[in-house]
Amino acid sequence: MRGKSKKDRVTLTAEERAELESLLSRGKADVRCLKHAQILLMADEADDGPGWSDVRIAEAFHAGVATLERLRQRFVEEGLQAALRTYRTGTRTYERK
């Protein structure tokens, strides 16, 4: 298992935290989106965030540690909206046969 590196630390701003909490309170979103929101809130390592470990989050939300690592990486590299998106859009283009 790969150790959590500095670049994969989730630190939510107050606005991002409020947006995630609002999304969860409404409950009207794709299940995967809601689960990712819950995971990001628990993984938050900001001053007022819980900062749970990947193993603890994986047990609580029945997710794989690799999934959590990918979610952290996507949040850090692409932002909150990319981490909440249910399906990733690929960048590969295929030639027509």
N, CA and C atoms as a LAMMPS dump frame, in Angstrom:
ITEM: TIMESTEP
0
ITEM: NUMBER OF ATOMS
291
ITEM: BOX BOUNDS ff ff ff
-5.0000000000000000e+02 5.0000000000000000e+02
-5.0000000000000000e+02 5.0000000000000000e+02
-5.0000000000000000e+02 5.0000000000000000e+02
ITEM: ATOMS id mol type element x y z
1 1 1 N 0.844 -1.187 0
2 1 2 C 0 0 0
3 1 3 C 0.879 1.237 0
4 2 1 N 0.546 2.165 -0.849
5 2 2 C 1.306 3.402 -0.971
6 2 3 C 0.994 4.298 0.208
7 3 1 N 2.006 4.898 0.8
8 3 2 C 1.801 5.815 1.916
9 3 3 C 1.205 7.12 1.445
10 4 1 N 0.529 7.796 2.33
11 4 2 C -0.111 9.063 1.99
12 4 3 C 0.963 10.136 1.875
13 5 1 N 1.104 10.686 0.699
14 5 2 C 2.131 11.696 0.491
15 5 3 C 1.565 13.083 0.783
16 6 1 N 2.462 14.044 0.889
17 6 2 C 2.057 15.42 1.188
18 6 3 C 1.116 15.98 0.126
19 7 1 N 1.352 15.621 -1.133
20 7 2 C 0.539 16.204 -2.207
21 7 3 C -0.894 15.671 -2.225
22 8 1 N -1.148 14.575 -1.555
23 8 2 C -2.481 13.993 -1.55
24 8 3 C -3.283 14.363 -0.306
25 9 1 N -2.918 15.428 0.373
26 9 2 C -3.635 15.837 1.577
27 9 3 C -4.875 16.633 1.2
28 10 1 N -5.996 16.243 1.76
29 10 2 C -7.256 16.939 1.505
30 10 3 C -7.415 18.019 2.576
31 11 1 N -7.404 19.263 2.158
32 11 2 C -7.671 20.378 3.074
33 11 3 C -8.78 21.217 2.449
34 12 1 N -9.951 21.13 3.028
35 12 2 C -11.117 21.828 2.509
36 12 3 C -11.181 23.254 3.048
37 13 1 N -11.604 24.163 2.199
38 13 2 C -11.875 25.518 2.661
39 13 3 C -13.251 25.515 3.327
40 14 1 N -13.59 26.592 4
41 14 2 C -14.902 26.693 4.649
42 14 3 C -16.018 26.619 3.609
43 15 1 N -15.801 27.222 2.431
44 15 2 C -16.807 27.198 1.374
45 15 3 C -17.007 25.785 0.837
46 16 1 N -15.887 25.057 0.623
47 16 2 C -15.989 23.689 0.124
48 16 3 C -16.701 22.794 1.144
49 17 1 N -16.35 22.959 2.408
50 17 2 C -16.985 22.175 3.476
51 17 3 C -18.492 22.467 3.503
52 18 1 N -18.877 23.739 3.408
53 18 2 C -20.294 24.111 3.409
54 18 3 C -21.013 23.527 2.201
55 19 1 N -20.349 23.525 1.045
56 19 2 C -20.953 22.966 -0.163
57 19 3 C -21.197 21.464 -0.006
58 20 1 N -20.231 20.755 0.559
59 20 2 C -20.383 19.312 0.759
60 20 3 C -21.481 19.005 1.775
61 21 1 N -21.513 19.759 2.856
62 21 2 C -22.545 19.542 3.871
63 21 3 C -23.928 19.848 3.316
64 22 1 N -24.042 20.869 2.477
65 22 2 C -25.312 21.212 1.841
66 22 3 C -25.757 20.097 0.898
67 23 1 N -24.819 19.569 0.135
68 23 2 C -25.107 18.47 -0.784
69 23 3 C -25.627 17.255 -0.02
70 24 1 N -25.002 16.952 1.111
71 24 2 C -25.422 15.8 1.908
72 24 3 C -26.77 16.033 2.587
73 25 1 N -27.034 17.261 3.016
74 25 2 C -28.306 17.537 3.696
75 25 3 C -29.483 17.461 2.728
76 26 1 N -29.249 17.854 1.46
77 26 2 C -30.306 17.738 0.444
78 26 3 C -30.561 16.28 0.115
79 27 1 N -29.48 15.504 -0.039
80 27 2 C -29.606 14.083 -0.334
81 27 3 C -30.091 13.769 -1.729
82 28 1 N -30.197 14.774 -2.594
83 28 2 C -30.69 14.553 -3.956
84 28 3 C -29.521 14.61 -4.927
85 29 1 N -28.759 13.529 -4.942
86 29 2 C -27.634 13.432 -5.866
87 29 3 C -27.349 11.953 -6.083
88 30 1 N -26.498 11.67 -7.031
89 30 2 C -26.09 10.301 -7.294
90 30 3 C -25.442 9.717 -6.035
91 31 1 N -25.675 8.456 -5.783
92 31 2 C -25.157 7.805 -4.573
93 31 3 C -23.64 7.906 -4.502
94 32 1 N -22.987 7.732 -5.637
95 32 2 C -21.523 7.807 -5.656
96 32 3 C -21.044 9.212 -5.293
97 33 1 N -21.756 10.217 -5.773
98 33 2 C -21.423 11.606 -5.454
99 33 3 C -21.561 11.861 -3.952
100 34 1 N -22.641 11.364 -3.359
101 34 2 C -22.851 11.543 -1.921
102 34 3 C -21.77 10.83 -1.108
103 35 1 N -21.397 9.641 -1.55
104 35 2 C -20.364 8.882 -0.85
105 35 3 C -19.017 9.598 -0.927
106 36 1 N -18.696 10.136 -2.088
107 36 2 C -17.454 10.888 -2.241
108 36 3 C -17.46 12.134 -1.361
109 37 1 N -18.615 12.78 -1.24
110 37 2 C -18.721 13.957 -0.375
111 37 3 C -18.468 13.57 1.077
112 38 1 N -19.044 12.46 1.523
113 38 2 C -18.825 11.998 2.895
114 38 3 C -17.355 11.669 3.126
115 39 1 N -16.744 11.011 2.162
116 39 2 C -15.339 10.631 2.29
117 39 3 C -14.452 11.871 2.372
118 40 1 N -14.71 12.855 1.509
119 40 2 C -13.893 14.07 1.53
120 40 3 C -14.031 14.815 2.851
121 41 1 N -15.235 14.845 3.407
122 41 2 C -15.426 15.511 4.699
123 41 3 C -14.636 14.816 5.804
124 42 1 N -14.602 13.492 5.805
125 42 2 C -13.873 12.755 6.839
126 42 3 C -12.37 12.81 6.616
127 43 1 N -11.935 12.976 5.359
128 43 2 C -10.507 13.015 5.041
129 43 3 C -9.911 14.406 5.217
130 44 1 N -10.747 15.399 5.474
131 44 2 C -10.303 16.789 5.587
132 44 3 C -9.267 16.946 6.695
133 45 1 N -8.089 17.427 6.323
134 45 2 C -7.001 17.613 7.279
135 45 3 C -6.785 19.085 7.636
136 46 1 N -7.771 19.919 7.36
137 46 2 C -7.688 21.324 7.767
138 46 3 C -7.806 21.406 9.288
139 47 1 N -7.648 22.596 9.838
140 47 2 C -7.654 22.769 11.288
141 47 3 C -8.919 22.236 11.949
142 48 1 N -10.087 22.479 11.339
143 48 2 C -11.342 22.04 11.954
144 48 3 C -11.877 20.729 11.369
145 49 1 N -11.079 20.051 10.542
146 49 2 C -11.509 18.794 9.94
147 49 3 C -11.101 17.591 10.775
148 50 1 N -11.816 16.47 10.608
149 50 2 C -11.517 15.281 11.402
150 50 3 C -10.205 14.595 11.018
151 51 1 N -9.826 14.624 9.749
152 51 2 C -8.565 14.046 9.315
153 51 3 C -8.442 12.551 9.565
154 52 1 N -9.484 11.792 9.254
155 52 2 C -9.451 10.341 9.438
156 52 3 C -8.42 9.722 8.505
157 53 1 N -7.882 8.58 8.906
158 53 2 C -6.937 7.847 8.061
159 53 3 C -7.714 7.12 6.963
160 54 1 N -7.001 6.737 5.905
161 54 2 C -7.645 6.027 4.797
162 54 3 C -8.257 4.713 5.263
163 55 1 N -7.566 4.008 6.148
164 55 2 C -8.063 2.716 6.623
165 55 3 C -9.366 2.9 7.397
166 56 1 N -9.423 3.909 8.248
167 56 2 C -10.631 4.167 9.031
168 56 3 C -11.804 4.562 8.128
169 57 1 N -11.534 5.397 7.128
170 57 2 C -12.577 5.809 6.182
171 57 3 C -13.057 4.608 5.373
172 58 1 N -12.119 3.774 4.928
173 58 2 C -12.473 2.593 4.135
174 58 3 C -13.397 1.671 4.916
175 59 1 N -13.127 1.49 6.199
176 59 2 C -13.989 0.646 7.026
177 59 3 C -15.359 1.285 7.244
178 60 1 N -15.383 2.579 7.485
179 60 2 C -16.638 3.275 7.784
180 60 3 C -17.572 3.327 6.571
181 61 1 N -17.018 3.539 5.384
182 61 2 C -17.845 3.735 4.192
183 61 3 C -17.794 2.56 3.228
184 62 1 N -17.203 1.453 3.646
185 62 2 C -17.126 0.243 2.826
186 62 3 C -16.546 0.547 1.449
187 63 1 N -15.403 1.195 1.442
188 63 2 C -14.71 1.525 0.199
189 63 3 C -13.284 0.987 0.279
190 64 1 N -12.66 0.799 -0.859
191 64 2 C -11.281 0.33 -0.882
192 64 3 C -10.307 1.47 -0.638
193 65 1 N -9.164 1.136 -0.072
194 65 2 C -8.145 2.152 0.199
195 65 3 C -7.653 2.761 -1.108
196 66 1 N -7.536 1.964 -2.16
197 66 2 C -7.1 2.483 -3.458
198 66 3 C -8.099 3.509 -3.996
199 67 1 N -9.381 3.275 -3.773
200 67 2 C -10.413 4.226 -4.189
201 67 3 C -10.221 5.555 -3.466
202 68 1 N -9.93 5.481 -2.175
203 68 2 C -9.71 6.704 -1.396
204 68 3 C -8.48 7.454 -1.884
205 69 1 N -7.43 6.723 -2.21
206 69 2 C -6.217 7.368 -2.715
207 69 3 C -6.488 8.078 -4.034
208 70 1 N -7.254 7.424 -4.921
209 70 2 C -7.592 8.053 -6.205
210 70 3 C -8.47 9.283 -6.004
211 71 1 N -9.405 9.193 -5.057
212 71 2 C -10.285 10.327 -4.786
213 71 3 C -9.488 11.503 -4.234
214 72 1 N -8.581 11.243 -3.309
215 72 2 C -7.711 12.301 -2.775
216 72 3 C -6.893 12.94 -3.893
217 73 1 N -6.31 12.107 -4.739
218 73 2 C -5.473 12.609 -5.825
219 73 3 C -6.293 13.461 -6.792
220 74 1 N -7.501 12.996 -7.133
221 74 2 C -8.357 13.758 -8.049
222 74 3 C -8.751 15.093 -7.432
223 75 1 N -9.052 15.109 -6.116
224 75 2 C -9.409 16.354 -5.448
225 75 3 C -8.251 17.337 -5.497
226 76 1 N -7.038 16.864 -5.209
227 76 2 C -5.872 17.742 -5.161
228 76 3 C -5.514 18.259 -6.551
229 77 1 N -5.549 17.375 -7.559
230 77 2 C -5.109 17.764 -8.898
231 77 3 C -6.17 18.49 -9.711
232 78 1 N -7.463 18.105 -9.545
233 78 2 C -8.495 18.646 -10.425
234 78 3 C -9.555 19.476 -9.715
235 79 1 N -9.62 19.4 -8.381
236 79 2 C -10.578 20.217 -7.648
237 79 3 C -11.784 19.445 -7.144
238 80 1 N -12.62 20.158 -6.41
239 80 2 C -13.772 19.559 -5.747
240 80 3 C -14.795 18.994 -6.73
241 81 1 N -15.126 19.751 -7.767
242 81 2 C -16.154 19.299 -8.708
243 81 3 C -15.722 18.033 -9.438
244 82 1 N -14.444 17.913 -9.763
245 82 2 C -13.94 16.706 -10.431
246 82 3 C -14.012 15.511 -9.493
247 83 1 N -13.764 15.735 -8.206
248 83 2 C -13.82 14.64 -7.234
249 83 3 C -15.251 14.166 -7.015
250 84 1 N -16.222 15.049 -7.171
251 84 2 C -17.627 14.687 -6.968
252 84 3 C -18.284 14.126 -8.216
253 85 1 N -17.687 14.366 -9.372
254 85 2 C -18.258 13.874 -10.617
255 85 3 C -18.363 12.356 -10.559
256 86 1 N -19.492 11.823 -10.947
257 86 2 C -19.703 10.385 -10.807
258 86 3 C -18.938 9.585 -11.848
259 87 1 N -18.853 10.07 -13.057
260 87 2 C -18.138 9.355 -14.106
261 87 3 C -17.095 10.274 -14.699
262 88 1 N -15.908 9.756 -14.834
263 88 2 C -14.829 10.563 -15.389
264 88 3 C -14.914 10.558 -16.904
265 89 1 N -14.649 11.687 -17.481
266 89 2 C -14.616 11.762 -18.937
267 89 3 C -13.18 11.545 -19.368
268 90 1 N -12.982 10.618 -20.253
269 90 2 C -11.639 10.284 -20.703
270 90 3 C -11.073 11.331 -21.627
271 91 1 N -9.766 11.367 -21.704
272 91 2 C -9.11 12.311 -22.603
273 91 3 C -8.599 11.603 -23.857
274 92 1 N -8.747 10.283 -23.889
275 92 2 C -8.282 9.544 -25.057
276 92 3 C -9.251 9.727 -26.209
277 93 1 N -8.695 9.798 -27.393
278 93 2 C -9.521 9.844 -28.586
279 93 3 C -9.225 8.592 -29.408
280 94 1 N -10.251 8.037 -29.966
281 94 2 C -10.119 6.806 -30.725
282 94 3 C -10.375 7.09 -32.193
283 95 1 N -9.544 6.458 -33.029
284 95 2 C -9.751 6.589 -34.457
285 95 3 C -10.906 5.689 -34.874
286 96 1 N -11.615 6.149 -35.842
287 96 2 C -12.725 5.376 -36.354
288 96 3 C -12.21 4.247 -37.217
289 97 1 N -12.81 3.085 -37.112
290 97 2 C -12.358 1.938 -37.931
291 97 3 C -12.839 2.056 -39.352
